[in-house]
Amino acid sequence: MLVLIPYSLLLTLPGCGTKKNAVGSQAQVSEPTWHTCLVQGARANISMDGEGISATLTMQTVRDSLLIINVMPMLGIEMVRIEATPTEVIAVNKLDGVYAQATFAEINRVLTPSVNWDILQQICTAELPTGSDKARLLYSVGDKTIELVITYPARQTDVPLRIKRQRLDNYTQMDISQWL
């Protein structure tokens, strides 16, 4: 079973939520335009070595602190949950009763291109430089290539979120390299 932590692009992305406008010789940085972001009903297509899976995603983000991705491949049943902070990622496979917890540095040892919090936050809030309707992301894990295509519905900003961290005491921990 392929579980992918969606991350990076093959290009350099600007920082999330800031705009730099040249004024004379100084740049001005605007304040972020939102504190919370909710994307419900995004469609993800993941393919690896000719095999593919489609899923519905719900992505909840609290700017610069926490994001939760719920992956529902069928009938709206959450099968995978991904929680991330600026320092670590936890991926829970609810179907198999296992989870992996890793820092971005540990993930980057097995996944290329490299992953970081800012890019993940941009993906989960539809703030990619490629536009807010669709994203196509390519990754490598060893000799395998993973393609992730996300189609975004309209996002909702500054709405109340019901974020509850996943309890891990009923799950068995595994290494992130086995997960990918």
FIKOLZA-1660 file (N, C-alpha, C; in steps of 0.1 Angstrom, whole numbers, plus 5000, padded with zeros to 4 digits):
% residues 180
   i   px   py   pz ch aa at
   1 5008 4988 5000  A  M  N
   1 5000 5000 5000  A  M CA
   1 5009 5012 5000  A  M  C
   2 5006 5021 4991  A  L  N
   2 5014 5034 4990  A  L CA
   2 5007 5045 4998  A  L  C
   3 5015 5050 5007  A  V  N
   3 5010 5062 5015  A  V CA
   3 5020 5073 5012  A  V  C
   4 5016 5084 5007  A  L  N
   4 5025 5095 5004  A  L CA
   4 5023 5107 5012  A  L  C
   5 5033 5112 5017  A  I  N
   5 5032 5125 5024  A  I CA
   5 5035 5136 5014  A  I  C
   6 5024 5143 5010  A  P  N
   6 5026 5152 4999  A  P CA
   6 5034 5164 5002  A  P  C
   7 5044 5167 4994  A  Y  N
   7 5053 5178 4997  A  Y CA
   7 5058 5185 4985  A  Y  C
   8 5068 5187 4982  A  S  N
   8 5076 5196 4974  A  S CA
   8 5073 5197 4959  A  S  C
   9 5078 5207 4952  A  L  N
   9 5078 5208 4938  A  L CA
   9 5092 5207 4933  A  L  C
  10 5093 5206 4920  A  L  N
  10 5106 5205 4914  A  L CA
  10 5112 5219 4911  A  L  C
  11 5107 5229 4917  A  L  N
  11 5112 5243 4915  A  L CA
  11 5112 5249 4929  A  L  C
  12 5119 5260 4930  A  T  N
  12 5120 5267 4942  A  T CA
  12 5107 5276 4945  A  T  C
  13 5101 5274 4956  A  L  N
  13 5089 5281 4959  A  L CA
  13 5092 5293 4969  A  L  C
  14 5084 5304 4967  A  P  N
  14 5086 5315 4976  A  P CA
  14 5080 5312 4990  A  P  C
  15 5083 5320 5000  A  G  N
  15 5078 5318 5013  A  G CA
  15 5063 5319 5013  A  G  C
  16 5056 5312 5022  A  C  N
  16 5041 5312 5022  A  C CA
  16 5035 5324 5028  A  C  C
  17 5026 5331 5022  A  G  N
  17 5018 5341 5028  A  G CA
  17 5024 5355 5028  A  G  C
  18 5036 5357 5022  A  T  N
  18 5041 5370 5022  A  T CA
  18 5043 5375 5008  A  T  C
  19 5042 5388 5006  A  K  N
  19 5044 5394 4993  A  K CA
  19 5055 5405 4994  A  K  C
  20 5064 5405 4985  A  K  N
  20 5075 5415 4985  A  K CA
  20 5072 5424 4973  A  K  C
  21 5070 5437 4976  A  N  N
  21 5068 5446 4966  A  N CA
  21 5080 5456 4966  A  N  C
  22 5086 5458 4954  A  A  N
  22 5098 5467 4954  A  A CA
  22 5093 5481 4954  A  A  C
  23 5098 5488 4963  A  V  N
  23 5095 5503 4964  A  V CA
  23 5108 5510 4966  A  V  C
  24 5112 5516 4955  A  G  N
  24 5126 5522 4955  A  G CA
  24 5136 5511 4957  A  G  C
  25 5144 5512 4967  A  S  N
  25 5154 5502 4970  A  S CA
  25 5150 5493 4982  A  S  C
  26 5138 5495 4988  A  Q  N
  26 5134 5487 4999  A  Q CA
  26 5122 5478 4995  A  Q  C
  27 5122 5466 5002  A  A  N
  27 5110 5457 4999  A  A CA
  27 5101 5458 5012  A  A  C
  28 5088 5458 5009  A  Q  N
  28 5078 5458 5020  A  Q CA
  28 5072 5444 5021  A  Q  C
  29 5070 5439 5033  A  V  N
  29 5065 5426 5035  A  V CA
  29 5051 5428 5041  A  V  C
  30 5041 5422 5035  A  S  N
  30 5027 5423 5040  A  S CA
  30 5024 5413 5050  A  S  C
  31 5014 5415 5058  A  E  N
  31 5010 5405 5069  A  E CA
  31 5003 5394 5062  A  E  C
  32 5003 5382 5068  A  P  N
  32 4995 5371 5062  A  P CA
  32 4981 5374 5061  A  P  C
  33 4974 5369 5051  A  T  N
  33 4960 5372 5049  A  T CA
  33 4950 5363 5056  A  T  C
  34 4955 5352 5062  A  W  N
  34 4947 5343 5069  A  W CA
  34 4954 5337 5081  A  W  C
  35 4946 5332 5091  A  H  N
  35 4951 5325 5102  A  H CA
  35 4948 5310 5101  A  H  C
  36 4936 5306 5097  A  T  N
  36 4933 5292 5095  A  T CA
  36 4928 5290 5081  A  T  C
  37 4930 5278 5076  A  C  N
  37 4926 5275 5062  A  C CA
  37 4920 5261 5062  A  C  C
  38 4909 5259 5055  A  L  N
  38 4903 5246 5054  A  L CA
  38 4900 5244 5039  A  L  C
  39 4905 5232 5034  A  V  N
  39 4903 5228 5020  A  V CA
  39 4896 5214 5022  A  V  C
  40 4883 5214 5018  A  Q  N
  40 4875 5201 5019  A  Q CA
  40 4872 5196 5005  A  Q  C
  41 4873 5183 5003  A  G  N
  41 4869 5177 4990  A  G CA
  41 4880 5179 4979  A  G  C
  42 4892 5181 4982  A  A  N
  42 4903 5181 4972  A  A CA
  42 4904 5167 4967  A  A  C
  43 4908 5165 4954  A  R  N
  43 4910 5152 4948  A  R CA
  43 4924 5150 4946  A  R  C
  44 4929 5138 4951  A  A  N
  44 4944 5135 4949  A  A CA
  44 4944 5122 4941  A  A  C
  45 4953 5122 4931  A  N  N
  45 4956 5110 4923  A  N CA
  45 4971 5108 4925  A  N  C
  46 4974 5096 4930  A  I  N
  46 4988 5092 4933  A  I CA
  46 4991 5080 4924  A  I  C
  47 5002 5081 4916  A  S  N
  47 5006 5070 4908  A  S CA
  47 5021 5067 4910  A  S  C
  48 5024 5054 4910  A  M  N
  48 5037 5049 4913  A  M CA
  48 5039 5036 4905  A  M  C
  49 5049 5036 4896  A  D  N
  49 5052 5025 4888  A  D CA
  49 5040 5019 4881  A  D  C
  50 5032 5028 4875  A  G  N
  50 5020 5023 4867  A  G CA
  50 5008 5020 4875  A  G  C
  51 5009 5020 4888  A  E  N
  51 4997 5017 4896  A  E CA
  51 4993 5031 4902  A  E  C
  52 4979 5032 4904  A  G  N
  52 4974 5045 4909  A  G CA
  52 4963 5043 4919  A  G  C
  53 4961 5053 4927  A  I  N
  53 4950 5054 4936  A  I CA
  53 4945 5068 4936  A  I  C
  54 4932 5069 4938  A  S  N
  54 4925 5082 4940  A  S CA
  54 4919 5084 4953  A  S  C
  55 4919 5096 4959  A  A  N
  55 4914 5098 4972  A  A CA
  55 4909 5112 4973  A  A  C
  56 4900 5114 4983  A  T  N
  56 4895 5127 4987  A  T CA
  56 4903 5132 4999  A  T  C
  57 4907 5144 4999  A  L  N
  57 4915 5150 5009  A  L CA
  57 4907 5161 5016  A  L  C
  58 4909 5162 5030  A  T  N
  58 4905 5173 5037  A  T CA
  58 4918 5178 5044  A  T  C
  59 4921 5191 5042  A  M  N
  59 4933 5197 5047  A  M CA
  59 4930 5209 5056  A  M  C
  60 4934 5208 5069  A  Q  N
  60 4932 5218 5078  A  Q CA
  60 4945 5224 5082  A  Q  C
  61 4946 5237 5082  A  T  N
  61 4959 5244 5085  A  T CA
  61 4957 5255 5095  A  T  C
  62 4965 5255 5105  A  V  N
  62 4967 5267 5114  A  V CA
  62 4980 5273 5110  A  V  C
  63 4980 5285 5105  A  R  N
  63 4992 5291 5099  A  R CA
  63 5004 5289 5108  A  R  C
  64 5015 5284 5102  A  D  N
  64 5028 5283 5108  A  D CA
  64 5029 5274 5120  A  D  C
  65 5019 5266 5123  A  S  N
  65 5020 5258 5135  A  S CA
  65 5015 5243 5133  A  S  C
  66 5004 5241 5126  A  L  N
  66 4999 5227 5125  A  L CA
  66 4991 5225 5113  A  L  C
  67 4992 5214 5107  A  L  N
  67 4983 5210 5096  A  L CA
  67 4979 5196 5097  A  L  C
  68 4967 5192 5093  A  I  N
  68 4962 5179 5093  A  I CA
  68 4956 5176 5080  A  I  C
  69 4960 5164 5074  A  I  N
  69 4955 5160 5061  A  I CA
  69 4948 5147 5064  A  I  C
  70 4935 5146 5060  A  N  N
  70 4927 5134 5061  A  N CA
  70 4926 5128 5047  A  N  C
  71 4930 5115 5045  A  V  N
  71 4930 5109 5032  A  V CA
  71 4919 5098 5033  A  V  C
  72 4909 5100 5024  A  M  N
  72 4898 5091 5023  A  M CA
  72 4896 5085 5009  A  M  C
  73 4902 5073 5007  A  P  N
  73 4902 5067 4993  A  P CA
  73 4888 5062 4989  A  P  C
  74 4879 5059 4999  A  M  N
  74 4866 5054 4995  A  M CA
  74 4856 5058 5006  A  M  C
  75 4844 5061 5001  A  L  N
  75 4832 5063 5009  A  L CA
  75 4834 5073 5021  A  L  C
  76 4843 5082 5020  A  G  N
  76 4845 5092 5030  A  G CA
  76 4851 5086 5043  A  G  C
  77 4856 5075 5043  A  I  N
  77 4862 5068 5055  A  I CA
  77 4877 5072 5055  A  I  C
  78 4881 5078 5067  A  E  N
  78 4895 5082 5068  A  E CA
  78 4904 5070 5070  A  E  C
  79 4913 5068 5061  A  M  N
  79 4922 5056 5061  A  M CA
  79 4936 5060 5065  A  M  C
  80 4940 5073 5061  A  V  N
  80 4953 5078 5065  A  V CA
  80 4951 5092 5070  A  V  C
  81 4959 5095 5080  A  R  N
  81 4959 5109 5086  A  R CA
  81 4973 5113 5087  A  R  C
  82 4976 5125 5082  A  I  N
  82 4989 5131 5083  A  I CA
  82 4988 5143 5091  A  I  C
  83 4997 5144 5101  A  E  N
  83 4997 5156 5110  A  E CA
  83 5012 5162 5108  A  E  C
  84 5013 5175 5107  A  A  N
  84 5026 5180 5106  A  A CA
  84 5027 5193 5114  A  A  C
  85 5039 5195 5119  A  T  N
  85 5042 5208 5126  A  T CA
  85 5055 5213 5118  A  T  C
  86 5060 5225 5121  A  P  N
  86 5072 5230 5114  A  P CA
  86 5084 5221 5116  A  P  C
  87 5084 5211 5126  A  T  N
  87 5096 5203 5128  A  T CA
  87 5094 5188 5125  A  T  C
  88 5081 5183 5125  A  E  N
  88 5080 5169 5123  A  E CA
  88 5067 5165 5116  A  E  C
  89 5066 5153 5111  A  V  N
  89 5054 5148 5104  A  V CA
  89 5051 5134 5111  A  V  C
  90 5038 5132 5113  A  I  N
  90 5033 5120 5118  A  I CA
  90 5023 5115 5108  A  I  C
  91 5024 5103 5103  A  A  N
  91 5015 5097 5093  A  A CA
  91 5009 5084 5099  A  A  C
  92 4996 5083 5100  A  V  N
  92 4989 5072 5106  A  V CA
  92 4981 5065 5096  A  V  C
  93 4984 5052 5094  A  N  N
  93 4977 5043 5086  A  N CA
  93 4966 5036 5094  A  N  C
  94 4954 5041 5094  A  K  N
  94 4944 5036 5103  A  K CA
  94 4940 5022 5099  A  K  C
  95 4940 5018 5087  A  L  N
  95 4936 5005 5082  A  L CA
  95 4945 4994 5087  A  L  C
  96 4959 4997 5087  A  D  N
  96 4968 4987 5092  A  D CA
  96 4973 4988 5106  A  D  C
  97 4968 4999 5113  A  G  N
  97 4971 5001 5127  A  G CA
  97 4986 5005 5129  A  G  C
  98 4992 5012 5120  A  V  N
  98 5006 5016 5122  A  V CA
  98 5008 5031 5119  A  V  C
  99 5019 5037 5125  A  Y  N
  99 5022 5051 5122  A  Y CA
  99 5037 5053 5121  A  Y  C
 100 5041 5063 5114  A  A  N
 100 5055 5067 5113  A  A CA
 100 5056 5082 5117  A  A  C
 101 5067 5085 5125  A  Q  N
 101 5069 5098 5130  A  Q CA
 101 5083 5102 5126  A  Q  C
 102 5085 5113 5119  A  A  N
 102 5098 5117 5114  A  A CA
 102 5100 5132 5113  A  A  C
 103 5112 5137 5114  A  T  N
 103 5115 5150 5111  A  T CA
 103 5116 5152 5096  A  T  C
 104 5116 5165 5092  A  F  N
 104 5118 5167 5078  A  F CA
 104 5132 5162 5073  A  F  C
 105 5142 5163 5081  A  A  N
 105 5155 5158 5077  A  A CA
 105 5155 5143 5075  A  A  C
 106 5148 5135 5084  A  E  N
 106 5147 5121 5082  A  E CA
 106 5139 5117 5069  A  E  C
 107 5129 5125 5066  A  I  N
 107 5121 5122 5054  A  I CA
 107 5129 5125 5042  A  I  C
 108 5137 5136 5042  A  N  N
 108 5146 5139 5031  A  N CA
 108 5157 5129 5028  A  N  C
 109 5160 5120 5037  A  R  N
 109 5169 5110 5034  A  R CA
 109 5164 5099 5025  A  R  C
 110 5151 5098 5024  A  V  N
 110 5145 5088 5015  A  V CA
 110 5137 5094 5003  A  V  C
 111 5132 5107 5005  A  L  N
 111 5124 5113 4995  A  L CA
 111 5131 5125 4989  A  L  C
 112 5131 5126 4975  A  T  N
 112 5136 5137 4968  A  T CA
 112 5126 5142 4958  A  T  C
 113 5125 5155 4955  A  P  N
 113 5133 5166 4961  A  P CA
 113 5130 5168 4976  A  P  C
 114 5138 5176 4982  A  S  N
 114 5137 5178 4997  A  S CA
 114 5124 5184 5000  A  S  C
 115 5120 5182 5013  A  V  N
 115 5107 5186 5018  A  V CA
 115 5109 5196 5030  A  V  C
 116 5101 5206 5031  A  N  N
 116 5101 5214 5043  A  N CA
 116 5087 5219 5046  A  N  C
 117 5086 5225 5058  A  W  N
 117 5073 5230 5063  A  W CA
 117 5066 5240 5054  A  W  C
 118 5074 5249 5049  A  D  N
 118 5068 5260 5040  A  D CA
 118 5061 5254 5028  A  D  C
 119 5068 5245 5021  A  I  N
 119 5062 5239 5009  A  I CA
 119 5050 5231 5013  A  I  C
 120 5050 5223 5023  A  L  N
 120 5039 5215 5028  A  L CA
 120 5027 5224 5031  A  L  C
 121 5029 5235 5038  A  Q  N
 121 5019 5244 5041  A  Q CA
 121 5013 5251 5028  A  Q  C
 122 5021 5254 5018  A  Q  N
 122 5016 5259 5005  A  Q CA
 122 5007 5249 4998  A  Q  C
 123 5011 5236 4999  A  I  N
 123 5003 5226 4992  A  I CA
 123 4990 5224 4999  A  I  C
 124 4990 5225 5012  A  C  N
 124 4977 5222 5020  A  C CA
 124 4968 5234 5020  A  C  C
 125 4973 5246 5015  A  T  N
 125 4964 5258 5015  A  T CA
 125 4962 5263 5001  A  T  C
 126 4966 5255 4991  A  A  N
 126 4964 5259 4977  A  A CA
 126 4971 5272 4974  A  A  C
 127 4983 5274 4979  A  E  N
 127 4990 5287 4977  A  E CA
 127 5003 5284 4969  A  E  C
 128 5003 5274 4961  A  L  N
 128 5014 5271 4952  A  L CA
 128 5016 5282 4941  A  L  C
 129 5028 5284 4937  A  P  N
 129 5030 5294 4926  A  P CA
 129 5024 5289 4913  A  P  C
 130 5021 5277 4912  A  T  N
 130 5015 5271 4900  A  T CA
 130 5000 5274 4899  A  T  C
 131 4994 5280 4909  A  G  N
 131 4980 5283 4909  A  G CA
 131 4972 5276 4920  A  G  C
 132 4960 5280 4922  A  S  N
 132 4952 5274 4933  A  S CA
 132 4942 5264 4929  A  S  C
 133 4942 5260 4916  A  D  N
 133 4933 5250 4911  A  D CA
 133 4938 5236 4911  A  D  C
 134 4951 5235 4907  A  K  N
 134 4957 5221 4905  A  K CA
 134 4972 5222 4908  A  K  C
 135 4977 5211 4913  A  A  N
 135 4991 5209 4915  A  A CA
 135 4996 5196 4910  A  A  C
 136 5007 5195 4904  A  R  N
 136 5013 5183 4900  A  R CA
 136 5027 5182 4906  A  R  C
 137 5029 5172 4914  A  L  N
 137 5042 5171 4922  A  L CA
 137 5049 5158 4918  A  L  C
 138 5062 5158 4917  A  L  N
 138 5069 5146 4914  A  L CA
 138 5080 5143 4925  A  L  C
 139 5081 5131 4929  A  Y  N
 139 5091 5127 4940  A  Y CA
 139 5098 5114 4936  A  Y  C
 140 5109 5112 4942  A  S  N
 140 5116 5099 4940  A  S CA
 140 5118 5093 4954  A  S  C
 141 5116 5080 4954  A  V  N
 141 5119 5072 4966  A  V CA
 141 5128 5061 4961  A  V  C
 142 5141 5062 4963  A  G  N
 142 5150 5052 4957  A  G CA
 142 5149 5053 4942  A  G  C
 143 5146 5041 4935  A  D  N
 143 5145 5041 4920  A  D CA
 143 5130 5043 4916  A  D  C
 144 5121 5045 4925  A  K  N
 144 5107 5047 4922  A  K CA
 144 5103 5062 4920  A  K  C
 145 5094 5064 4911  A  T  N
 145 5089 5078 4909  A  T CA
 145 5075 5078 4913  A  T  C
 146 5072 5088 4921  A  I  N
 146 5058 5090 4926  A  I CA
 146 5053 5103 4920  A  I  C
 147 5041 5103 4914  A  E  N
 147 5034 5115 4909  A  E CA
 147 5022 5117 4917  A  E  C
 148 5020 5129 4922  A  L  N
 148 5008 5133 4929  A  L CA
 148 5002 5145 4922  A  L  C
 149 4989 5143 4919  A  V  N
 149 4982 5154 4913  A  V CA
 149 4970 5157 4922  A  V  C
 150 4969 5170 4926  A  I  N
 150 4959 5174 4935  A  I CA
 150 4950 5185 4928  A  I  C
 151 4937 5183 4928  A  T  N
 151 4928 5192 4923  A  T CA
 151 4921 5199 4934  A  T  C
 152 4921 5212 4935  A  Y  N
 152 4916 5219 4947  A  Y CA
 152 4902 5225 4945  A  Y  C
 153 4893 5223 4954  A  P  N
 153 4881 5231 4954  A  P CA
 153 4884 5245 4960  A  P  C
 154 4874 5253 4962  A  A  N
 154 4876 5266 4968  A  A CA
 154 4880 5264 4983  A  A  C
 155 4889 5272 4988  A  R  N
 155 4894 5271 5001  A  R CA
 155 4886 5281 5010  A  R  C
 156 4885 5277 5023  A  Q  N
 156 4879 5286 5033  A  Q CA
 156 4889 5291 5042  A  Q  C
 157 4890 5304 5044  A  T  N
 157 4900 5309 5054  A  T CA
 157 4893 5315 5066  A  T  C
 158 4901 5315 5077  A  D  N
 158 4897 5321 5089  A  D CA
 158 4883 5315 5094  A  D  C
 159 4881 5302 5092  A  V  N
 159 4870 5295 5097  A  V CA
 159 4874 5287 5110  A  V  C
 160 4865 5285 5119  A  P  N
 160 4869 5277 5131  A  P CA
 160 4872 5263 5126  A  P  C
 161 4883 5257 5131  A  L  N
 161 4887 5243 5128  A  L CA
 161 4885 5235 5140  A  L  C
 162 4881 5222 5138  A  R  N
 162 4880 5212 5149  A  R CA
 162 4893 5203 5148  A  R  C
 163 4903 5208 5153  A  I  N
 163 4916 5201 5152  A  I CA
 163 4918 5193 5165  A  I  C
 164 4919 5180 5163  A  K  N
 164 4922 5172 5175  A  K CA
 164 4933 5163 5170  A  K  C
 165 4944 5163 5178  A  R  N
 165 4956 5155 5175  A  R CA
 165 4952 5140 5176  A  R  C
 166 4958 5132 5168  A  Q  N
 166 4955 5117 5168  A  Q CA
 166 4962 5111 5180  A  Q  C
 167 4955 5103 5187  A  R  N
 167 4962 5095 5198  A  R CA
 167 4969 5083 5191  A  R  C
 168 4981 5081 5195  A  L  N
 168 4989 5071 5189  A  L CA
 168 4991 5058 5197  A  L  C
 169 4985 5057 5209  A  D  N
 169 4987 5046 5218  A  D CA
 169 4981 5033 5213  A  D  C
 170 4972 5034 5203  A  N  N
 170 4966 5021 5198  A  N CA
 170 4972 5017 5184  A  N  C
 171 4983 5024 5181  A  Y  N
 171 4990 5021 5168  A  Y CA
 171 5004 5016 5171  A  Y  C
 172 5010 5009 5161  A  T  N
 172 5024 5004 5162  A  T CA
 172 5033 5013 5154  A  T  C
 173 5044 5018 5160  A  Q  N
 173 5053 5027 5152  A  Q CA
 173 5061 5019 5143  A  Q  C
 174 5064 5025 5131  A  M  N
 174 5073 5019 5121  A  M CA
 174 5082 5030 5116  A  M  C
 175 5093 5026 5110  A  D  N
 175 5103 5036 5104  A  D CA
 175 5097 5043 5092  A  D  C
 176 5100 5055 5090  A  I  N
 176 5095 5063 5078  A  I CA
 176 5099 5057 5065  A  I  C
 177 5111 5051 5065  A  S  N
 177 5116 5045 5052  A  S CA
 177 5108 5033 5048  A  S  C
 178 5102 5026 5058  A  Q  N
 178 5093 5015 5054  A  Q CA
 178 5079 5020 5050  A  Q  C
 179 5076 5032 5054  A  W  N
 179 5063 5038 5051  A  W CA
 179 5062 5041 5036  A  W  C
 180 5073 5048 5032  A  L  N
 180 5074 5053 5018  A  L CA
 180 5077 5041 5009  A  L  C
% end
